[in-house]
Amino acid sequence: MATPTKHALCSASSSERWMHCTAAPRFEENFPATTSDYAEEGRTAHAICELYAKYAFGGITKRSLNSSLKKLREDRFFSEEMIQTADVYVQYLKEKAMTFEHPPYIQQEVRVDLSSYIPDGFGTCDCIMIGDDTLHITDYKHGKGVIVSAENNSQMRLYALGAIQQYSMLFSVKNVSMAIVQPRIAETVSEETITVDELLTWGEKAKALAYKAYTGLGEFKAGDWCLFCRGKAQCKARAEKYTALEDFKDFALPKNTIEDKAVPGVLTNADVGDLLTRGAGLKKWYEELQEYALSAILNGENIPGWKAVAGRSNRVFADADKALELLKAAGYDDKTLYTHTAKSLSVLEKTIGVKKFQEILGKQIVKPVGAPTLVVASDKREPYNPAKADFAEVVS
């Protein structure tokens, strides 16, 4: 999918951040823009999704699809898995198109003007469908680190506002549905549906926040939205939030009550839950602070009281082939020198292809219940069940 070379100061993709921390956009201008292999991988995956979606809805020919795909296969970030995830994306689009009473208008990669809500703002919708008084926008996410929900998603809502304005002369829209397809991490597609009136009301609030963020009148506020901020490691507001937590400044644990049946001086389960919630952010912030400090020192800067040293490493042969030749010459056979192991399930699936893999080995695959791990109560996964875990590996 085409990636714009220009980026809006208050972009739709970073809207969760600047709508909470309105000082963020101008603050981030003090730090260099960076990219990562994950971002580049995402761009390649999006380009493949765009090709397959255009082909599925008659936008390009089979020949054009194969020609473009051949070029993308040469991209260093390309993987066969991207073909599979693109298939999931396109399958969802086909199913969604079938839900319209009449064939909807469908367009891929629609650039929308957001300047009515965000100064100099714009964005690109992965796929737009319009029909039966409904606008539907689908966004593809290739990442597998954080699940993104479509519910109250500011990026999706801003895209919808831009699309409504762009197509207002051609279509009458009363309802808006938005979806996020993230096949590498979520088995189901996240969706949200609201009325246009509700969206417009929300848009006015977003517009006011965007004005503060753009003009530099914003205020700092640290939270979960700091994750992708370029200046998060050096942000004073974030440091104050977590150092205040560390010192327990202005913080008092709830007093024990008779109902608690608690021992004086001992944390209740309620106390533990509260501290776990607060401490999670502190741990993450400290790790990011360490990452910044190490980078600064390696770049020749001074962090008082700290230095970089060589970490532990494992021994390796200077020349593995030469080492094995010497061992063979000393009389050791291949059985002693080599091990023969099968490739992992994931590697075999990618090599063979999902469909063929399922045909041959589908009945041989079990998915054990993972080890119990602590998460917040709002996590959508079902609670850990020891009894279920005991029988998880039984093949029917």
N, C-alpha and C positions, 0 to 999 in steps of 0.2 A: 504494500500500500504506500502511496506517495507520502513522504514525510516532509513537512514544511521546514525550510531552512531558517525561517524567522520564527521567533518564539515570543508570544505576548508576555508582557510583564506580569499580568494577572491572568494566567492561562486557566482554561477550564480543568485541565488535568491536575493542577495544583490548587484548585479552588477549596478543597477541604481544609488545606493549610491556611490560605489567606482569609477565609471566612471566619476562622477561629482566631488566628493570629494576624490581625490586619497590618502589622508592622513587617511581616515576613518578606513580601516582594522587594521592598526597598532595602531591607537588611541583606537579602541574598545577593544584591548587586555588588556587595563588597567581597564576594567570593567567586572564584572562577567556575564557570559552567563545566561540568564533567559528564562523561558518558561511561558506560561499562559494557562488558561482553553481554550481560543480560539484556541491556537496552538494544544492542545491535542484533542479538538473537531474536528479540521481539519484533524488530523491523522486518527481518527476513521472513519470520512466520506470518506476519500481517500481509506481506506481499503475496505469499502463497495463498492465504485465505481469500484475498481479493481476486486472484486469478480464478480460483475454483468457483467462487460465488458468481463472478461475471459469466463464466462458462455455463453454470447451472441455470442461469436465467436468460441465456441467449445473448449476452453482451459481447462475447468473443467466440471464435470458432475453435474447434478441437486443435486445428493446426496452430493457431495463435497461442493456445494454452500450452501445447507441447514445446513450442519455440521459446516462450517466455520461461517456462519451467526449466528448460535445459540451461538457460543462463543462470537461473537462481541456484541450480544444483552446484554451480561453480563457486558460489558464495561460501566463504570459510565457516559461516555460522549455520549453513544448511544441515538438516538432519532428516532422515526418513520419517521420524516421528512427526515432523511438521505436516507431512502429507496426511497423516492419520488425524491430527488435530483439526486440519482444514476440513476434512471430511465430516467431523463432528459439527463444526461450525456451519457448514453448508446444509447438513441434514436438518439442523435446527431451523435455518432460514426457510427451507422448503416446507417444514411442518407448520411454521408460523404463517407462511403465505396461504396455506390451505385453510386456516381458521377464518379468513376473511370471506364474507358472503359473496363478494364479487372480486375478481382478480385485482390485487392492489398495484399501485404504481411502485416500482422497486428501483432503487438506485444505489450503487456502491460508491464509497469514498466521496461523500458530499461535504464540501467545504461550506461552513455556515458563518455568517457574520454575527458576532456577539457584541458589537460595539454599542448597541442600545442598552446593554446591561454592564459590559466591562469596557472601559476605555481601551481602544485599539484591540479589542478582543476578537478572536476567531477560533474556529475549531473544525475538526473533520470527523464526521459520523461514518463509521465503518459500513453500515447499511441502514437505509431508510425505506420503510414501507408506509404507504398512505392509502387508505380506502375505508369505506363504511364509517365516515366521521372519526376515524382513528389514525393517529400517527404512531408508528412503532419504530423505535430505534434499537439496533443491536450493536453492542460493542464487544470485540474479541480481546481477551487478555491471555497472553502466553505465559505469564509468570506463574510459578508454583510455590512461591514463598508465603504470600498472604492472600487469603480468599477475599475477593472484592464483592460486596453486595450491591445490588441495584436499588435497594430500599433507601430512600432519602439520599441518593447519590448525587452530589452537587454537580459533578462533571456531566452526568447523563441529563440532568435537568437543564443545565445551561445549553447543552447541545439541542435539547428539545425546544427550548425557547427560540434559539436561532433558526431551527428548521420550521417552526410554526410561522415565524415572520417571513422566512424565505418563500414559503409555499402558500401564503395567505391569499394571494390573488387567484390561485388555481384550485385550492381545496378548502372545504369547510371542515375544520377539526374541532371536536368537542372533548375527545379523550386522548390521553397520551399513555402509551405503554413503553417501558424501557427494559432491556434485557442485557445481561452480561454473561457471555459464554467463556468459561475458563476451564477447558477440558483436562488440563494437566493436574488439576487439584480438586475440582468439584465435579461430581457426577451429574448433578442437576443444574439447570440454568436458573440464575437468579433474576427475578422479574419484579417490576413495580408498575402499577397502573393508577393514574390520577386524572382528574378532570383538567381541562385547559384553564378554567377559572382558578383552581387550586394552584396550578403551576404559575400563573401570572402573579398571584398574590405572593408566592414564594420568591418569584423573580424580582419583585420590588425590594424585598429585604436583601437579596443578593446584590442588587444594584447599589444600595446604600453602602454595603460593606466593601464592594469593589472600589467605590469612589474614595473611601478612606484609605484603602490599601494602595491605590494608584497614586494618590496625591501626597503620600507620606505622612498622613495624619493618623495612621493606625497605631494600635497598642500591641505590645508583646503579650503573648499568652502561651505558655508551654503545655504540651499534652501529646496524645498519641499521634497527632497530625505532624509532629516534628520529624517523623521517620525519614523523609526524603529531603529535608531542608539542607541546603548546602552549608549553612553556618551553624548547624545544630551543636557541634562540639564546642564552639566558642561563644554560644549565646548566653548572655548574663541572666536573662529571665529564666532560662532552663536550669542554669546552675543554681540560681536562688531557690527555684522550686525544689530541687533535690538536696541541696545542702541544708535547707530549712528542714527537710524531712529527716536528714541524717542526724541533726541536732535535736529533733523532736521539738523544734521551736513552735510555740503556740499550739502544741498538740497534747491532749490529755486523753488517756484511755478511759472508757466508760467505767463508772464505779461498779463493783460487784454488788449484785442484789441477792436477796434471799432465794429468788427464783432460779438464779444462776447456779446455786449450790456450789459456788466456787471457793477455793481455798484462798484466803487473803494473800496478796502478793503474786499469785499465779495467773497468767493470762488465760482468759476464757476462750472458748472456740470462736466467739464473736470477735474478740480482740485479735486473734490469729488471722481470721479472715480479713479484717480491716488492714492489718499490717502487711499481709501478703499483697493486697491490692496496691498499697502505697509503695511497697518495696520493689515491685516489679519494674517500675519506671526508674527507680534509683539504680538498679543493677544494670539496666540497658544504658542509661546515661553514662555511668562510670566506664563501661566497656568502650563506648564511643569516644570518651575523653582519652582513654588509653591509646586508641587507634590514632587519634589526631596527634597526640604527643609524640608517638613513635615516628609518624610521618614527618613531623616538624624537625625532630632531631636528625633524622636521616637526610633532611634537606639542609642541614648545617645550622639550624636554629638551636637556641638554648632553652631548655625547660629546667629551671632551678631544682636541684634535688633528684634529678632523674637522668638516666643515660641509656643508650641502646647497647646491647651485648649480643653475641652470637648465641642462639639457642641450641638445644641439644640436637644432634643429628645421628643418623645411623651409618654404620660402615658400609661401603660399597666397593666393588672391584673397579680398579682404574680401567681395566679392559676385561669385560665379562667373558668374551669369546676366548681370549688368551688364557684366562684363569681356568676355564673348562678344558682347554687343550692340555694344560699342564697336569690337571687331575686325571685325565684319560691316559696320558703318558705314564702316570704313576701307577696305573693299573685299576683305577676305579671305573666301573661300568655305568651304562646309562641309567640303570635302575636306581643306582645310588645317587646319581647327579640330577635326575629330572623327576618332576611330578607331573601327572596328567589329570587335569580337572576340567569339568564341563563349564561352559560359559553360564553366566547368571541368567535367570528367567527373563529379566528385562532386556538384556542384550540379545538373547535368542528371539524374543518377540519382535524387536526392532529389525533384526536380520531377516527373519522369515516373513514378517508381515502379520498384523493382528488377526485377520480373517483366517489365514492358513494355520496360524499358530493355534487358534481356538478350535479349528476343525480336528487337528491332530492331538492336541494336548488338553483341550478344555476340561475333560473329565478327570485329568490328573492334577489339576490345580486346586489348592486349598489356600485360604487366606486366614492365617492364624490371627487371633485377637492380639493386638499390640499390648506391650507392658503398660500397666496403669500409669497415667501421667496426670499431673494436676493442671487444670484449666479453669477459667472463670465460668461461673454458672450460666452465663449467656451463650456459651459455646453450643452449637447445634448438635454435636455428637451425643449419642445416648450414654447414660452413666455406665461406668465399668461394671460388668457382671461376672464375678469369679466363676460361677457355674457355667456360664456360656463360654468362657475362655477355656475351661477344661475339656469341652467337647468340640471346640472350633476346628481341630485338625482331623476330625473323623471324616473320611471320604465315603459318601453315600454310594 
